[in-house]
Amino acid sequence: MQEPEGHLDRQTEIRHLLRNVKTSLELAIVARAPADLLNRLGRVAGLLEAISQLPTDEPAQSLTTGLIADGVAAVDAWNNWQRAHTPVA
């Protein structure tokens, strides 16, 4: 049984974003970022993890597009916070 190419691309996109969100969360924890940023990254990481484990025909897959946008926005927010709080030599 062969998966449609669009499905594979979406699953790959989710896996890469999940890895990026988890790394951002770990770095944000160590950097003592604000709780709202930590919560946002943690929420997105958990939801991406859950979505990535579900079969493609599950109704929750309809959340994927919005969740990907939330994940990208959360990582961007972390990057902006980190740039603003990193000392310049």
C-alpha positions as CSV (number, residue, x, y, z in Angstrom):
1,M,0.0,0.0,0.0
2,Q,1.5,3.3,-1.1
3,E,1.0,6.6,0.7
4,P,0.0,9.6,-1.3
5,E,3.0,12.0,-1.8
6,G,1.2,14.9,-0.1
7,H,0.7,12.8,3.0
8,L,4.4,11.9,3.2
9,D,5.4,15.6,2.8
10,R,2.9,16.6,5.5
11,Q,4.2,13.9,7.9
12,T,7.8,14.9,7.2
13,E,6.9,18.6,7.8
14,I,5.3,17.7,11.1
15,R,8.3,15.6,12.2
16,H,10.8,18.4,11.4
17,L,8.6,21.1,13.0
18,L,8.2,18.9,16.1
19,R,11.9,18.5,16.4
20,N,12.4,22.2,16.1
21,V,9.7,23.0,18.6
22,K,11.2,20.6,21.2
23,T,14.7,22.0,20.7
24,S,13.3,25.5,21.1
25,L,11.4,24.5,24.3
26,E,14.6,23.0,25.8
27,L,16.6,26.0,25.0
28,A,13.9,28.3,26.3
29,I,13.7,26.4,29.6
30,V,17.5,26.7,30.1
31,A,17.4,30.4,29.2
32,R,14.6,31.0,31.7
33,A,12.2,32.4,29.1
34,P,8.9,33.7,30.3
35,A,6.3,31.1,31.3
36,D,3.9,32.1,28.6
37,L,6.5,31.3,25.9
38,L,7.3,28.0,27.6
39,N,3.7,27.1,27.8
40,R,3.1,28.0,24.1
41,L,6.1,25.9,23.0
42,G,5.0,23.0,25.3
43,R,1.4,23.1,24.1
44,V,2.5,23.0,20.4
45,A,5.0,20.2,21.1
46,G,2.4,18.0,22.8
47,L,-0.2,18.5,20.1
48,L,2.3,17.9,17.3
49,E,3.4,14.7,19.0
50,A,-0.1,13.5,19.4
51,I,-1.1,14.4,15.8
52,S,2.1,12.6,14.5
53,Q,1.0,9.4,16.2
54,L,-2.5,9.3,14.8
55,P,-3.5,7.5,11.5
56,T,-4.0,9.9,8.6
57,D,-7.8,9.2,8.5
58,E,-8.4,10.5,12.0
59,P,-10.6,13.7,12.4
60,A,-7.8,15.4,14.4
61,Q,-5.7,15.6,11.2
62,S,-8.0,18.5,10.2
63,L,-6.2,20.5,12.9
64,T,-2.8,20.0,11.2
65,T,-2.7,23.2,9.1
66,G,-3.4,25.5,12.0
67,L,-1.1,23.5,14.3
68,I,1.8,23.9,11.9
69,A,1.2,27.6,11.7
70,D,1.1,27.8,15.6
71,G,4.3,25.8,15.7
72,V,6.1,28.1,13.3
73,A,4.8,31.1,15.2
74,A,5.9,29.7,18.5
75,V,9.5,29.0,17.3
76,D,9.6,32.5,15.8
77,A,8.5,34.0,19.1
78,W,11.3,32.0,20.9
79,N,13.9,33.2,18.3
80,N,12.8,36.8,18.8
81,W,12.9,36.5,22.5
82,Q,16.3,34.9,22.4
83,R,17.8,37.6,20.1
84,A,16.4,40.3,22.4
85,H,18.0,38.7,25.5
86,T,21.4,37.6,24.1
87,P,24.3,39.8,25.1
88,V,26.2,41.4,22.3
89,A,29.9,41.3,22.5
